[in-house]
Amino acid sequence: MNISKHEQRTLHALAQGGRIEQHKDDRGDIIAVDCITRDGWRLADCTLATFRRLRKRRLIRSEQGMPYRITREGLAAVRAQLDNRG
């Protein structure tokens, strides 16, 4: 499966324990998303278009109104990256 660089960064952050929080308008449509890493930082690569592509491919999922998390398919699709902690 071809995954863009922005999608890969988002999936990697989610695989490490991050989450995607959505912001809805008064009709209930998602108008903005924030990808929060496990350390509490906001990932700038996660746009609404990236979110929609990941959700359409079923690489992320939300259960019972909770923030979006990575699925098993998403974990299988993410490539290993070096962790820049040091």
C-alpha positions in Angstrom: 0.0 0.0 0.0 1.4 3.4 -1.0 1.4 5.8 1.9 2.6 9.4 1.6 5.2 10.9 3.9 2.6 12.9 5.9 0.5 9.8 6.4 3.5 7.8 7.4 4.5 10.5 10.0 1.0 10.5 11.4 0.8 6.7 11.6 4.2 6.6 13.3 3.0 9.1 16.0 -0.2 7.1 16.5 1.8 3.8 16.7 3.8 5.3 19.6 0.7 6.1 21.6 -0.6 9.3 20.0 -4.2 10.2 19.2 -6.2 12.3 16.7 -8.8 14.6 18.2 -11.5 15.9 15.9 -13.3 19.3 16.0 -16.9 19.3 14.8 -19.3 22.0 13.6 -22.9 22.3 14.9 -24.1 19.8 12.3 -21.7 17.2 13.5 -19.3 17.3 10.5 -15.6 17.1 11.2 -14.0 20.5 10.3 -10.5 20.2 11.8 -8.2 17.6 13.4 -5.3 17.7 15.8 -2.8 14.8 16.0 -1.4 14.8 19.5 1.7 12.7 20.2 2.2 10.7 23.4 4.3 13.6 24.8 1.5 16.1 24.2 2.9 17.8 21.2 0.8 18.7 18.1 1.9 17.1 14.8 1.7 19.7 12.0 1.7 17.0 9.2 -1.7 15.8 10.2 -4.2 17.8 8.1 -7.9 17.1 7.5 -7.1 15.6 4.1 -4.5 13.2 5.6 -7.0 12.3 8.3 -9.7 11.5 5.7 -7.3 9.3 3.6 -6.3 7.3 6.7 -9.9 6.9 7.8 -11.0 5.8 4.3 -8.2 3.2 4.2 -9.3 2.0 7.7 -5.8 2.6 9.1 -7.3 4.6 12.0 -10.6 4.2 14.0 -12.5 5.8 16.8 -14.6 3.8 19.2 -17.5 5.2 21.2 -16.7 8.9 20.5 -13.1 8.6 21.8 -10.1 10.1 19.9 -9.0 8.2 16.8 -6.3 5.6 17.3 -4.3 3.4 14.9 -5.8 0.0 13.9 -4.0 -3.4 13.3 -4.0 -2.6 9.6 -2.4 0.7 10.3 0.3 -0.9 12.4 1.0 -3.3 9.6 1.2 -0.4 7.1 3.6 1.8 9.1 7.3 1.5 8.2 9.9 1.5 11.0 11.5 4.8 11.7 14.4 5.7 14.0 13.2 7.4 17.1 14.9 10.8 17.4 15.1 10.6 21.2 18.6 10.5 22.5 
